[in-house]
Amino acid sequence: LQENGEICTTNQKCKSGCCRKGEENCESHCTRKGSEGSKCHTEIFFGLYNECPCGSNLTCVFPKNQKSFKLIYGSCEKYVKKTHMRTWF
């Protein structure tokens, strides 16, 4: 598997699991998964990500009720498991 920064053709070839298309040119490189506050996306386009999904213990949160004809990106945020409060009588 390829290291971050190396040229790639699909996500499966990267140790990180993310082959991201470059903005400035057509080259794609292995890139680390998103950190807290970074831009993210969960969809794959032709075997590549436009933005990597989030790293562990993070989730990609998308803006609510946003409608657009262009691609909408989310933001990596800490995953907080909701616990249900029990009421004892």
The first five atom37 places (N, CA, C, CB, O) and aatype in JSON, in Angstrom:
{
  "aatype": [10, 5, 6, 2, 7, 6, 9, 4, 16, 16, 2, 5, 11, 4, 11, 15, 7, 4, 4, 1, 11, 7, 6, 6, 2, 4, 6, 15, 8, 4, 16, 1, 11, 7, 15, 6, 7, 15, 11, 4, 8, 16, 6, 9, 13, 13, 7, 10, 18, 2, 6, 4, 14, 4, 7, 15, 2, 10, 16, 4, 19, 13, 14, 11, 2, 5, 11, 15, 13, 11, 10, 9, 18, 7, 15, 4, 6, 11, 18, 19, 11, 11, 16, 8, 12, 1, 16, 17, 13],
  "atom_mask": [
    [1, 1, 1, 1, 1],
    [1, 1, 1, 1, 1],
    [1, 1, 1, 1, 1],
    [1, 1, 1, 1, 1],
    [1, 1, 1, 0, 1],
    [1, 1, 1, 1, 1],
    [1, 1, 1, 1, 1],
    [1, 1, 1, 1, 1],
    [1, 1, 1, 1, 1],
    [1, 1, 1, 1, 1],
    [1, 1, 1, 1, 1],
    [1, 1, 1, 1, 1],
    [1, 1, 1, 1, 1],
    [1, 1, 1, 1, 1],
    [1, 1, 1, 1, 1],
    [1, 1, 1, 1, 1],
    [1, 1, 1, 0, 1],
    [1, 1, 1, 1, 1],
    [1, 1, 1, 1, 1],
    [1, 1, 1, 1, 1],
    [1, 1, 1, 1, 1],
    [1, 1, 1, 0, 1],
    [1, 1, 1, 1, 1],
    [1, 1, 1, 1, 1],
    [1, 1, 1, 1, 1],
    [1, 1, 1, 1, 1],
    [1, 1, 1, 1, 1],
    [1, 1, 1, 1, 1],
    [1, 1, 1, 1, 1],
    [1, 1, 1, 1, 1],
    [1, 1, 1, 1, 1],
    [1, 1, 1, 1, 1],
    [1, 1, 1, 1, 1],
    [1, 1, 1, 0, 1],
    [1, 1, 1, 1, 1],
    [1, 1, 1, 1, 1],
    [1, 1, 1, 0, 1],
    [1, 1, 1, 1, 1],
    [1, 1, 1, 1, 1],
    [1, 1, 1, 1, 1],
    [1, 1, 1, 1, 1],
    [1, 1, 1, 1, 1],
    [1, 1, 1, 1, 1],
    [1, 1, 1, 1, 1],
    [1, 1, 1, 1, 1],
    [1, 1, 1, 1, 1],
    [1, 1, 1, 0, 1],
    [1, 1, 1, 1, 1],
    [1, 1, 1, 1, 1],
    [1, 1, 1, 1, 1],
    [1, 1, 1, 1, 1],
    [1, 1, 1, 1, 1],
    [1, 1, 1, 1, 1],
    [1, 1, 1, 1, 1],
    [1, 1, 1, 0, 1],
    [1, 1, 1, 1, 1],
    [1, 1, 1, 1, 1],
    [1, 1, 1, 1, 1],
    [1, 1, 1, 1, 1],
    [1, 1, 1, 1, 1],
    [1, 1, 1, 1, 1],
    [1, 1, 1, 1, 1],
    [1, 1, 1, 1, 1],
    [1, 1, 1, 1, 1],
    [1, 1, 1, 1, 1],
    [1, 1, 1, 1, 1],
    [1, 1, 1, 1, 1],
    [1, 1, 1, 1, 1],
    [1, 1, 1, 1, 1],
    [1, 1, 1, 1, 1],
    [1, 1, 1, 1, 1],
    [1, 1, 1, 1, 1],
    [1, 1, 1, 1, 1],
    [1, 1, 1, 0, 1],
    [1, 1, 1, 1, 1],
    [1, 1, 1, 1, 1],
    [1, 1, 1, 1, 1],
    [1, 1, 1, 1, 1],
    [1, 1, 1, 1, 1],
    [1, 1, 1, 1, 1],
    [1, 1, 1, 1, 1],
    [1, 1, 1, 1, 1],
    [1, 1, 1, 1, 1],
    [1, 1, 1, 1, 1],
    [1, 1, 1, 1, 1],
    [1, 1, 1, 1, 1],
    [1, 1, 1, 1, 1],
    [1, 1, 1, 1, 1],
    [1, 1, 1, 1, 1]
  ],
  "atom_positions": [
    [[0.84, -1.2, 0.0], [0.0, 0.0, 0.0], [0.87, 1.25, 0.0], [-0.95, 0.0, 1.22], [2.01, 1.24, 0.47]],
    [[0.3, 2.33, -0.54], [1.07, 3.56, -0.7], [0.95, 4.48, 0.51], [0.62, 4.29, -1.95], [-0.08, 4.51, 1.19]],
    [[2.01, 5.24, 0.76], [2.07, 6.2, 1.86], [1.39, 7.51, 1.46], [3.54, 6.45, 2.28], [1.17, 7.76, 0.28]],
    [[1.07, 8.34, 2.45], [0.51, 9.67, 2.18], [1.49, 10.48, 1.34], [0.19, 10.42, 3.5], [2.7, 10.45, 1.57]],
    [[0.96, 11.2, 0.37], [1.77, 12.02, -0.52], [2.12, 11.34, -1.83], [0.0, 0.0, 0.0], [2.5, 12.0, -2.8]],
    [[2.0, 10.02, -1.89], [2.31, 9.3, -3.11], [1.13, 9.37, -4.08], [2.66, 7.83, -2.81], [-0.03, 9.43, -3.66]],
    [[1.44, 9.37, -5.38], [0.4, 9.41, -6.42], [-0.38, 8.09, -6.38], [1.03, 9.64, -7.84], [0.2, 7.02, -6.22]],
    [[-1.71, 8.18, -6.52], [-2.57, 7.0, -6.45], [-3.66, 7.07, -7.51], [-3.2, 6.86, -5.04], [-3.88, 8.11, -8.13]],
    [[-4.32, 5.94, -7.71], [-5.42, 5.89, -8.68], [-6.75, 5.52, -8.03], [-5.1, 4.9, -9.79], [-7.81, 5.86, -8.55]],
    [[-6.7, 4.82, -6.88], [-7.92, 4.46, -6.16], [-7.66, 4.49, -4.65], [-8.44, 3.06, -6.59], [-6.51, 4.43, -4.21]],
    [[-8.73, 4.58, -3.87], [-8.63, 4.6, -2.41], [-7.99, 3.33, -1.86], [-10.01, 4.78, -1.8], [-7.26, 3.38, -0.87]],
    [[-8.25, 2.19, -2.48], [-7.75, 0.91, -2.0], [-6.23, 0.82, -2.03], [-8.34, -0.21, -2.8], [-5.65, -0.03, -1.35]],
    [[-5.58, 1.66, -2.82], [-4.12, 1.6, -2.93], [-3.41, 2.38, -1.83], [-3.68, 2.12, -4.28], [-2.18, 2.31, -1.71]],
    [[-4.16, 3.13, -1.01], [-3.57, 3.97, 0.03], [-3.71, 3.34, 1.41], [-4.23, 5.36, 0.03], [-4.75, 2.77, 1.73]],
    [[-2.66, 3.44, 2.22], [-2.71, 2.95, 3.6], [-3.82, 3.65, 4.37], [-1.36, 3.16, 4.3], [-4.49, 3.04, 5.21]],
    [[-4.02, 4.94, 4.09], [-5.05, 5.72, 4.8], [-6.46, 5.4, 4.32], [-4.78, 7.21, 4.63], [-7.44, 5.7, 5.0]],
    [[-6.56, 4.79, 3.14], [-7.87, 4.5, 2.55], [-8.47, 5.69, 1.83], [0.0, 0.0, 0.0], [-9.64, 5.68, 1.47]],
    [[-7.64, 6.74, 1.63], [-8.15, 7.94, 0.95], [-7.19, 8.4, -0.14], [-8.36, 9.07, 1.97], [-6.07, 8.83, 0.14]],
    [[-7.65, 8.3, -1.38], [-6.93, 8.84, -2.53], [-7.72, 10.07, -2.95], [-6.8, 7.77, -3.72], [-8.84, 9.97, -3.44]],
    [[-7.11, 11.24, -2.75], [-7.82, 12.51, -2.95], [-7.34, 13.22, -4.21], [-7.64, 13.42, -1.74], [-6.14, 13.35, -4.45]],
    [[-8.31, 13.67, -5.01], [-8.01, 14.41, -6.24], [-7.5, 15.79, -5.89], [-9.28, 14.51, -7.15], [-8.09, 16.49, -5.07]],
    [[-6.39, 16.19, -6.5], [-5.82, 17.51, -6.25], [-6.66, 18.62, -6.84], [0.0, 0.0, 0.0], [-7.28, 18.45, -7.89]],
    [[-6.69, 19.77, -6.16], [-7.48, 20.91, -6.65], [-6.78, 21.63, -7.79], [-7.74, 21.89, -5.51], [-7.44, 22.11, -8.72]],
    [[-5.45, 21.71, -7.72], [-4.71, 22.51, -8.69], [-4.37, 21.76, -9.98], [-3.44, 23.01, -8.06], [-4.09, 22.39, -11.0]],
    [[-4.39, 20.43, -9.93], [-4.1, 19.66, -11.14], [-4.9, 18.36, -11.11], [-2.58, 19.37, -11.27], [-5.74, 18.15, -10.23]],
    [[-4.65, 17.51, -12.06], [-5.42, 16.27, -12.17], [-4.81, 15.12, -11.38], [-5.55, 15.87, -13.61], [-5.39, 14.03, -11.35]],
    [[-3.66, 15.34, -10.73], [-3.02, 14.26, -9.98], [-3.77, 13.97, -8.69], [-1.57, 14.61, -9.68], [-4.3, 14.87, -8.05]],
    [[-3.8, 12.71, -8.33], [-4.41, 12.29, -7.06], [-3.32, 11.73, -6.17], [-5.54, 11.24, -7.29], [-2.41, 11.04, -6.63]],
    [[-3.42, 12.03, -4.87], [-2.42, 11.58, -3.91], [-3.09, 10.93, -2.7], [-1.53, 12.75, -3.47], [-4.21, 11.29, -2.34]],
    [[-2.38, 9.98, -2.09], [-2.84, 9.4, -0.83], [-2.79, 10.5, 0.22], [-1.98, 8.16, -0.4], [-1.79, 11.22, 0.33]],
    [[-3.85, 10.63, 0.99], [-3.99, 11.7, 1.98], [-4.55, 11.12, 3.26], [-4.89, 12.85, 1.45], [-5.34, 10.17, 3.23]],
    [[-4.14, 11.69, 4.39], [-4.67, 11.21, 5.67], [-6.15, 11.59, 5.77], [-3.87, 11.8, 6.87], [-6.61, 12.53, 5.13]],
    [[-6.86, 10.84, 6.58], [-8.29, 11.13, 6.78], [-8.44, 12.42, 7.56], [-8.99, 9.96, 7.52], [-7.51, 12.87, 8.23]],
    [[-9.62, 13.02, 7.47], [-9.88, 14.33, 8.05], [-9.72, 14.38, 9.56], [0.0, 0.0, 0.0], [-10.04, 13.43, 10.27]],
    [[-9.22, 15.52, 10.05], [-9.1, 15.77, 11.49], [-10.24, 16.68, 11.91], [-7.71, 16.39, 11.85], [-10.99, 17.18, 11.07]],
    [[-10.39, 16.9, 13.2], [-11.49, 17.71, 13.71], [-11.47, 19.11, 13.09], [-11.42, 17.81, 15.25], [-10.45, 19.79, 13.11]],
    [[-12.61, 19.51, 12.53], [-12.75, 20.83, 11.92], [-12.42, 20.88, 10.44], [0.0, 0.0, 0.0], [-12.66, 21.89, 9.79]],
    [[-11.86, 19.8, 9.89], [-11.5, 19.82, 8.47], [-12.71, 19.48, 7.6], [-10.36, 18.84, 8.2], [-13.68, 18.89, 8.07]],
    [[-12.61, 19.87, 6.32], [-13.66, 19.6, 5.35], [-13.67, 18.1, 5.05], [-13.44, 20.43, 4.05], [-12.62, 17.46, 5.02]],
    [[-14.87, 17.53, 4.83], [-14.96, 16.1, 4.57], [-16.09, 15.8, 3.59], [-15.18, 15.32, 5.88], [-16.96, 16.64, 3.32]],
    [[-16.05, 14.59, 3.07], [-17.13, 14.09, 2.23], [-17.11, 12.57, 2.32], [-17.0, 14.58, 0.75], [-16.06, 11.99, 2.58]],
    [[-18.23, 11.94, 2.11], [-18.31, 10.49, 2.25], [-18.54, 9.78, 0.92], [-19.41, 10.13, 3.21], [-18.53, 8.55, 0.88]],
    [[-18.75, 10.52, -0.14], [-19.02, 9.92, -1.45], [-17.73, 9.75, -2.25], [-20.02, 10.78, -2.24], [-16.82, 10.58, -2.19]],
    [[-17.67, 8.65, -3.0], [-16.54, 8.37, -3.87], [-16.95, 8.68, -5.31], [-16.07, 6.87, -3.73], [-18.04, 8.32, -5.74]],
    [[-16.07, 9.36, -6.05], [-16.32, 9.71, -7.45], [-15.22, 9.06, -8.29], [-16.35, 11.26, -7.66], [-14.06, 9.46, -8.21]],
    [[-15.59, 8.07, -9.09], [-14.64, 7.36, -9.94], [-13.46, 6.8, -9.15], [-14.13, 8.28, -11.05], [-12.31, 6.89, -9.59]],
    [[-13.74, 6.23, -7.97], [-12.71, 5.6, -7.15], [-11.89, 6.54, -6.3], [0.0, 0.0, 0.0], [-10.96, 6.11, -5.62]],
    [[-12.23, 7.85, -6.32], [-11.46, 8.86, -5.57], [-12.38, 9.7, -4.71], [-10.66, 9.75, -6.53], [-13.59, 9.78, -4.95]],
    [[-11.8, 10.34, -3.7], [-12.53, 11.31, -2.89], [-12.15, 12.72, -3.35], [-12.22, 11.12, -1.38], [-11.0, 12.96, -3.72]],
    [[-13.11, 13.65, -3.32], [-12.78, 15.06, -3.5], [-12.24, 15.61, -2.18], [-14.02, 15.88, -3.98], [-11.34, 16.45, -2.18]],
    [[-12.8, 15.14, -1.07], [-12.31, 15.42, 0.28], [-12.37, 14.1, 1.03], [-13.15, 16.56, 1.02], [-13.32, 13.34, 0.85]],
    [[-11.39, 13.82, 1.85], [-11.34, 12.55, 2.58], [-12.42, 12.48, 3.65], [-9.97, 12.34, 3.2], [-12.84, 13.5, 4.19]],
    [[-12.85, 11.26, 3.96], [-13.75, 11.1, 5.11], [-12.98, 11.37, 6.4], [-14.38, 9.67, 5.13], [-11.76, 11.54, 6.37]],
    [[-13.67, 11.42, 7.5], [-13.05, 11.74, 8.79], [-12.29, 10.56, 9.37], [-14.12, 12.2, 9.78], [-12.56, 9.4, 9.07]],
    [[-11.32, 10.9, 10.21], [-10.56, 9.89, 10.93], [-11.38, 9.27, 12.04], [0.0, 0.0, 0.0], [-12.57, 9.56, 12.18]],
    [[-10.74, 8.4, 12.84], [-11.47, 7.7, 13.9], [-11.98, 8.63, 14.99], [-10.59, 6.64, 14.52], [-11.38, 9.66, 15.29]],
    [[-13.1, 8.25, 15.55], [-13.82, 9.01, 16.59], [-14.36, 10.35, 16.09], [-12.91, 9.25, 17.77], [-14.72, 11.21, 16.89]],
    [[-14.41, 10.52, 14.77], [-14.97, 11.73, 14.17], [-16.05, 11.31, 13.18], [-13.87, 12.59, 13.46], [-16.03, 10.2, 12.65]],
    [[-16.98, 12.21, 12.93], [-18.03, 11.95, 11.94], [-18.18, 13.17, 11.04], [-19.39, 11.61, 12.64], [-17.95, 14.3, 11.47]],
    [[-18.56, 12.94, 9.8], [-18.72, 14.03, 8.83], [-20.14, 14.57, 8.97], [-18.45, 13.54, 7.36], [-21.12, 13.89, 8.65]],
    [[-20.25, 15.81, 9.46], [-21.54, 16.44, 9.69], [-21.81, 17.44, 8.56], [-21.58, 17.16, 11.09], [-21.01, 18.34, 8.32]],
    [[-22.94, 17.25, 7.89], [-23.3, 18.11, 6.77], [-24.27, 19.19, 7.22], [-23.92, 17.29, 5.62], [-25.04, 18.97, 8.16]],
    [[-24.25, 20.36, 6.57], [-25.21, 21.42, 6.92], [-26.63, 20.94, 6.7], [-24.94, 22.71, 6.09], [-26.91, 20.26, 5.71]],
    [[-27.52, 21.28, 7.6], [-28.92, 20.85, 7.48], [-29.69, 21.75, 6.53], [-29.6, 20.83, 8.86], [-29.48, 22.96, 6.49]],
    [[-30.58, 21.13, 5.77], [-31.5, 21.84, 4.87], [-30.8, 22.71, 3.83], [-32.43, 22.7, 5.67], [-31.39, 23.68, 3.34]],
    [[-29.57, 22.38, 3.49], [-28.88, 23.15, 2.46], [-29.13, 22.49, 1.11], [-27.35, 23.25, 2.75], [-28.86, 21.3, 0.94]],
    [[-29.65, 23.27, 0.16], [-29.93, 22.75, -1.17], [-29.02, 23.46, -2.15], [-31.42, 22.94, -1.55], [-28.87, 24.68, -2.13]],
    [[-28.41, 22.67, -3.02], [-27.47, 23.24, -3.96], [-27.3, 22.28, -5.13], [-26.11, 23.54, -3.28], [-27.5, 21.07, -4.98]],
    [[-26.93, 22.81, -6.27], [-26.63, 21.97, -7.43], [-25.16, 21.59, -7.44], [-27.0, 22.69, -8.73], [-24.75, 20.75, -8.23]],
    [[-24.37, 22.19, -6.56], [-22.96, 21.82, -6.47], [-22.75, 20.9, -5.28], [-22.07, 23.08, -6.36], [-23.64, 20.73, -4.45]],
    [[-21.57, 20.31, -5.2], [-21.24, 19.37, -4.14], [-21.2, 20.07, -2.79], [-19.9, 18.69, -4.43], [-20.57, 21.12, -2.65]],
    [[-21.85, 19.49, -1.8], [-21.87, 20.06, -0.45], [-20.93, 19.24, 0.42], [-23.32, 20.07, 0.14], [-21.04, 18.02, 0.5]],
    [[-20.01, 19.93, 1.08], [-19.05, 19.27, 1.97], [-19.49, 19.41, 3.41], [-17.65, 19.85, 1.78], [-20.2, 20.35, 3.77]],
    [[-19.06, 18.47, 4.22], [-19.33, 18.52, 5.65], [-18.09, 18.93, 6.41], [0.0, 0.0, 0.0], [-17.09, 19.34, 5.82]],
    [[-18.18, 18.82, 7.72], [-17.07, 19.17, 8.61], [-16.88, 18.02, 9.6], [-17.34, 20.52, 9.35], [-17.85, 17.49, 10.13]],
    [[-15.62, 17.64, 9.84], [-15.33, 16.55, 10.78], [-15.55, 17.04, 12.21], [-13.88, 16.04, 10.6], [-14.96, 18.04, 12.63]],
    [[-16.39, 16.33, 12.95], [-16.68, 16.68, 14.33], [-16.59, 15.44, 15.2], [-18.08, 17.34, 14.46], [-16.77, 14.32, 14.72]],
    [[-16.31, 15.65, 16.49], [-16.22, 14.52, 17.41], [-17.56, 13.81, 17.5], [-15.76, 14.98, 18.81], [-18.61, 14.44, 17.57]],
    [[-17.49, 12.5, 17.49], [-18.7, 11.69, 17.59], [-19.04, 11.53, 19.06], [-18.51, 10.29, 16.91], [-18.26, 10.99, 19.84]],
    [[-20.21, 12.01, 19.43], [-20.67, 11.89, 20.81], [-21.87, 10.96, 20.82], [-21.02, 13.29, 21.43], [-22.9, 11.25, 20.21]],
    [[-21.73, 9.85, 21.51], [-22.83, 8.89, 21.59], [-23.87, 9.42, 22.56], [-22.32, 7.49, 22.02], [-23.56, 9.72, 23.71]],
    [[-25.09, 9.52, 22.08], [-26.17, 10.03, 22.92], [-26.66, 8.92, 23.84], [-27.34, 10.58, 22.06], [-26.91, 7.79, 23.4]],
    [[-26.79, 9.24, 25.09], [-27.32, 8.26, 26.05], [-28.71, 8.7, 26.47], [-26.38, 8.11, 27.29], [-28.97, 9.89, 26.65]],
    [[-29.57, 7.75, 26.61], [-30.94, 8.04, 27.01], [-31.03, 8.04, 28.53], [-31.93, 7.02, 26.41], [-30.56, 7.12, 29.2]],
    [[-31.61, 9.08, 29.06], [-31.79, 9.17, 30.51], [-33.0, 8.33, 30.91], [-31.96, 10.67, 30.97], [-34.06, 8.42, 30.29]],
    [[-32.83, 7.53, 31.92], [-33.95, 6.74, 32.42], [-34.53, 7.43, 33.64], [-33.51, 5.28, 32.76], [-33.81, 7.96, 34.48]],
    [[-35.81, 7.42, 33.7], [-36.5, 8.0, 34.84], [-37.01, 6.87, 35.72], [-37.66, 8.94, 34.39], [-37.74, 6.0, 35.25]],
    [[-36.63, 6.9, 36.96], [-37.07, 5.88, 37.9], [-38.16, 6.45, 38.78], [-35.88, 5.37, 38.77], [-38.02, 7.55, 39.32]],
    [[-39.23, 5.72, 38.93], [-40.36, 6.17, 39.74], [-40.33, 5.54, 41.11], [-41.69, 5.86, 39.05], [-41.21, 5.8, 41.93]]
  ]
}
